[in-house]
Amino acid sequence: MAIFVHATLSGVTADQYDALDKELQALPGDAFAGCLSHVCVTTDSGVELFDLWESPEAVENFGAAMLPIARRLGLPMPSGPPRTARTHHHRVPLALPAGR
């Protein structure tokens, strides 16, 4: 069952997000294994992330890889966990190049 994750990261800039993403992509293996869809939106107060993951385990594995890097980079930590929900239905109709 897929898991939807919505994280609000107040105080995180687009440049900080990009630095974190670059380091995650440089890790050996695939830190994003199990991620079906990812969207990052910039807001006046930070960034918001909208993810769809294959399973709760995939979310946990990503968090285990991501959190130490985010802390090392000095990114502001959220005050609580992201919102999550089990999906009833999802569709990824077309694979587009990253960034579109």
Salt bridges, closest charged atoms under 4 A:
GLU23 OE1 - ARG72 NH2 2.26
GLU48 OE1 - HIS6 NE2 2.55
ASP51 OD1 - HIS38 ND1 2.40
